[in-house]
Amino acid sequence: MWCLFLNSKKMAQRIEMQICLGSSCFSRGNKDVVMFIREYLRKNHLDDKVIFKGARCMGLCSNGPNMIINGVTLEGVTLAKIEKILEKEFENLKI
């Protein structure tokens, strides 16, 4: 597993993201979604504002790929949808 950690000075702006790494979500394209998110965070200088980590199966396999952002579960997260999701979540954090 991997994690992007926060700078302790910026804890108030922290966003937590977990992405399901279960076999069903993984087989539905989560690997590409993970790679996109990591690159998106880097390009937008959000690495220090977001904890992004993999999670065990979330039990929502038939609706996957799944992820959780600040406690809200998102289902059907595909490569085609992820950029719009991230833009909405991070609109106030971008430099």
N, C-alpha and C positions, 0 to 999 in steps of 0.2 A: 504494500500500500504506500501511497505517497500523500504528502500534505503540503500545502502552502501556508506558512505561518504568518501571523500578524506581527507588526512592530508594536511593542507594548504601548507606545504613545498614541496609537490610533485605535485602541480597543473599542472606543465608543461607536465607531463607524463599521464595526465588524459585521460581515455577512458570512453565514455558514452555509456551505453547500455540500451535499452528499449525493453521490451518484451510485446507483445500484450496479454492482459488479457480479451479480448472480448470472448463472449460465444462460438463462432465457433472455435477459436484457442484453447481455454481451453478444449473444447470437443475433440479436435484432439491430446491431450496429452501435452499441455503446462505446466501443473502442474509438470510432471516429468522432463521436460526440465528446468524449474525454479529451481527445487531441485538440479538437476545436476550442473547447473551453480553456484549456491550458494556454493555447496561443492567444485567444481573446484577452485573457487576463494579463498576459505579458504585454501585448500590443497597446492595451489601454491603461497600463501602469496601475493595475488593480491587485497585483500580487500581495502587497502588504495590507490590503483591506479585506481580503477574502480568505477564509479557510475552506479549501476545496479538498475533499477526500473521498475515497471509495468506501462503499458500505456493503455489507452482506445483503443477501436477498431481502427485499422489502415486502415480499408476499403478495405482490400485485402483478405477477408474471404475465398474465394474459393482457395487461394494459401497458406493458413496458415498451421501451425503456423508461425507467422511473428515476426521479431525483427529488431531493428535498432541499428547499431554499428557505432558511430561517424558519423551519418547522412546518412549512407548507409543502405538501406532496404534489408533485407534478407528474402526470402520467403521459405516456406516448411522446416522450421527448426524443425527437429525431434530429438528424443533422439539418433538415430543412426548417425546423422550428426553433432550434436552439439560439440562433443569433437574435431573433426577435425577443425571446424570453430574457436573454442577458441584457439587451438594450433596455428593456422595461425595468429590470431589477436594479441595474447599475446607473441609470440615467443621472442620478444626483451625485455619484461618486467619481465620475470620469474627470480627468484633468483637462 
